[in-house]
Amino acid sequence: MAGVDCVGPTALLAKFCNTRLEFHYANTAGKTYKIKRGPLNSPCRSGTVNSLNVAADHTLAHYGKACAQLFVNGKRRAVQCHYITS
């Protein structure tokens, strides 16, 4: 599951428009082998982005990393990765 939340004064100032969350999966050589794209969220929202949830547990095809990426207006703005080694 991936999402974006802001707290405090930032939540009032942050405006997210045309957002998309994606999961990118890469092997240990850094080659991306799978991308799970969420829907484009067109309306602007203050302080938050709709979350993306892959409902079912699944086993990845390779060791490597799984990254959640946030796109705003078509540009990647944030990445959070988890390394999978065993």
Backbone bond lengths (Angstrom), bond angles and torsions (degrees), N, CA, C in turn:
res aa  C-N    CA-C-N  psi(-1)  N-CA   C-N-CA  omega(-1)  CA-C   N-CA-C  phi
1 M - - - 1.448 - - 1.523 107.93 -
2 A 1.316 116.15 139.82 1.459 121.47 177.08 1.513 108.83 -136.81
3 G 1.327 115.39 147.12 1.453 121.16 178.10 1.508 110.08 -164.69
4 V 1.312 116.92 175.67 1.455 123.16 179.94 1.517 108.19 -133.22
5 D 1.317 116.25 131.22 1.463 121.85 174.51 1.526 108.36 -139.02
6 C 1.286 116.92 138.71 1.461 123.31 173.50 1.521 108.01 -113.83
7 V 1.339 116.48 149.21 1.459 120.51 178.31 1.521 109.15 -128.37
8 G 1.302 115.68 162.95 1.462 121.49 178.10 1.518 111.46 71.06
9 P 1.335 116.20 -156.14 1.472 120.63 -177.53 1.531 113.06 -59.20
10 T 1.326 116.68 -28.91 1.465 120.40 -179.93 1.527 110.84 -60.92
11 A 1.309 117.35 -35.93 1.466 120.89 -178.24 1.529 111.38 -60.98
12 L 1.308 117.29 -31.91 1.464 120.47 179.79 1.526 112.01 -78.16
13 L 1.325 116.69 -27.51 1.463 121.17 -175.87 1.522 113.08 -93.90
14 A 1.328 117.18 -28.11 1.472 121.06 -175.63 1.526 110.08 -74.12
15 K 1.315 116.49 126.34 1.462 122.55 178.77 1.528 106.59 -124.78
16 F 1.327 116.68 121.52 1.456 121.80 -179.62 1.532 108.62 -112.13
17 C 1.342 116.68 120.32 1.466 122.01 -179.19 1.528 109.23 -125.03
18 N 1.333 116.49 144.20 1.460 122.07 177.83 1.530 111.33 50.98
19 T 1.314 115.67 60.34 1.466 121.31 -176.33 1.527 111.70 -100.64
20 R 1.318 114.52 154.90 1.461 121.63 174.02 1.531 106.94 -148.68
21 L 1.335 116.30 136.06 1.458 122.04 171.31 1.517 108.12 -104.87
22 E 1.327 115.83 140.61 1.469 121.57 178.96 1.515 109.53 -135.80
23 F 1.330 115.68 148.01 1.460 122.00 170.26 1.523 107.42 -105.55
24 H 1.333 116.38 128.73 1.464 122.36 177.01 1.519 107.77 -117.54
25 Y 1.331 115.84 132.47 1.461 121.84 -179.01 1.526 108.39 -117.01
26 A 1.342 116.85 130.27 1.461 121.50 -178.32 1.523 109.72 -131.32
27 N 1.340 115.89 151.43 1.465 120.45 176.88 1.527 109.74 -82.14
28 T 1.323 117.72 -177.30 1.465 121.24 -176.45 1.525 112.73 -68.10
29 A 1.317 118.47 -17.17 1.466 122.05 175.31 1.532 111.32 -85.74
30 G 1.334 117.38 -0.94 1.454 121.42 179.08 1.518 114.82 85.67
31 K 1.343 117.73 6.97 1.465 121.12 -179.72 1.524 109.72 -85.20
32 T 1.321 115.82 120.55 1.464 121.13 178.33 1.522 109.59 -70.04
33 Y 1.332 116.03 126.75 1.463 119.69 -179.13 1.530 112.78 -115.87
34 K 1.334 117.52 -8.50 1.465 119.08 179.43 1.524 109.04 -156.69
35 I 1.334 116.03 139.63 1.463 122.31 174.69 1.519 108.02 -131.20
36 K 1.313 116.31 129.38 1.464 122.73 176.11 1.525 106.70 -112.40
37 R 1.325 116.80 107.20 1.463 121.98 -177.51 1.525 110.62 -93.10
38 G 1.308 115.37 133.80 1.452 120.91 172.58 1.518 109.86 -85.38
39 P 1.316 116.90 174.86 1.465 120.31 -179.30 1.523 111.50 -72.96
40 L 1.326 116.06 154.75 1.457 121.74 173.04 1.524 107.92 -75.63
41 N 1.322 115.68 126.94 1.467 121.49 178.72 1.523 107.73 -102.52
42 S 1.325 116.87 98.69 1.464 122.14 -173.71 1.523 114.57 -73.14
43 P 1.326 120.24 -41.53 1.464 117.59 -176.65 1.529 111.58 -66.21
44 C 1.317 115.82 146.38 1.469 120.41 176.18 1.523 109.63 -77.59
45 R 1.339 114.97 141.75 1.462 120.73 178.02 1.516 108.62 -133.41
46 S 1.315 116.61 146.66 1.459 121.78 178.49 1.523 110.19 -93.99
47 G 1.337 116.44 125.54 1.452 121.97 170.76 1.505 117.46 74.70
48 T 1.323 119.55 1.59 1.462 119.97 -178.56 1.528 110.97 -155.71
49 V 1.325 114.61 161.23 1.467 123.17 175.53 1.520 106.53 -131.66
50 N 1.332 117.72 140.69 1.464 119.94 176.56 1.522 109.83 -54.06
51 S 1.328 117.26 137.08 1.454 120.51 -179.32 1.525 111.59 -77.99
52 L 1.332 115.00 157.78 1.463 122.74 175.76 1.516 106.65 -117.99
53 N 1.315 116.18 125.89 1.456 121.27 -177.11 1.519 109.67 -127.64
54 V 1.325 116.24 123.79 1.459 121.34 171.00 1.525 104.64 -89.72
55 A 1.316 116.06 104.43 1.457 122.04 -166.89 1.530 114.42 -62.15
56 A 1.307 117.63 -38.25 1.467 119.83 -174.14 1.526 110.88 -98.42
57 D 1.329 116.15 140.12 1.461 120.15 171.48 1.519 107.91 -63.99
58 H 1.312 116.53 146.51 1.455 118.79 177.34 1.520 110.10 -150.28
59 T 1.318 115.54 156.22 1.453 122.58 177.83 1.518 108.01 -95.85
60 L 1.320 115.86 129.94 1.459 119.84 179.63 1.522 110.43 -76.20
61 A 1.316 114.97 154.78 1.463 120.64 -176.92 1.521 112.50 -72.85
62 H 1.333 118.22 -23.35 1.475 121.72 -174.76 1.527 109.42 -145.54
63 Y 1.346 115.24 155.46 1.459 118.87 164.69 1.514 107.01 -68.55
64 G 1.326 117.26 157.93 1.457 120.44 -179.62 1.509 110.14 151.45
65 K 1.333 117.04 -122.12 1.448 119.43 -179.22 1.524 111.01 -145.32
66 A 1.329 114.14 153.57 1.457 123.03 173.41 1.518 106.62 -121.73
67 C 1.324 116.84 126.71 1.462 121.31 -175.93 1.520 110.80 -124.19
68 A 1.317 115.99 137.58 1.463 122.24 170.21 1.524 106.14 -98.14
69 Q 1.330 116.13 130.72 1.454 120.68 -178.14 1.521 109.41 -124.21
70 L 1.333 115.90 136.95 1.460 122.72 178.05 1.521 108.51 -106.26
71 F 1.340 115.73 124.68 1.458 122.50 175.25 1.527 108.72 -111.54
72 V 1.326 116.45 133.39 1.461 122.97 176.69 1.526 107.22 -125.40
73 N 1.327 116.24 122.77 1.470 121.25 -176.79 1.526 112.12 52.30
74 G 1.334 116.74 38.50 1.456 122.13 176.29 1.510 115.93 82.32
75 K 1.337 118.93 -2.08 1.466 122.17 -179.95 1.516 110.17 -111.31
76 R 1.335 115.51 135.80 1.463 119.33 178.15 1.518 108.82 -70.63
77 R 1.332 116.11 126.04 1.468 121.79 -176.60 1.524 113.72 -114.29
78 A 1.338 117.62 -21.23 1.466 119.70 -178.79 1.522 109.87 -156.15
79 V 1.350 115.63 148.32 1.464 122.39 178.19 1.533 107.83 -140.06
80 Q 1.324 115.82 136.06 1.476 122.22 173.62 1.522 106.40 -131.06
81 C 1.347 116.91 121.31 1.473 120.95 -177.18 1.523 111.22 -116.57
82 H 1.322 113.89 150.81 1.458 123.28 171.94 1.513 107.21 -124.03
83 Y 1.323 116.09 129.09 1.463 120.65 -179.99 1.512 109.45 -90.67
84 I 1.325 115.77 132.80 1.454 123.27 -176.34 1.524 107.68 -112.49
85 T 1.329 115.94 110.58 1.461 119.54 -173.96 1.515 113.35 -119.38
86 S 1.301 118.41 -11.54 1.476 118.85 177.17 1.514 110.69 -160.94
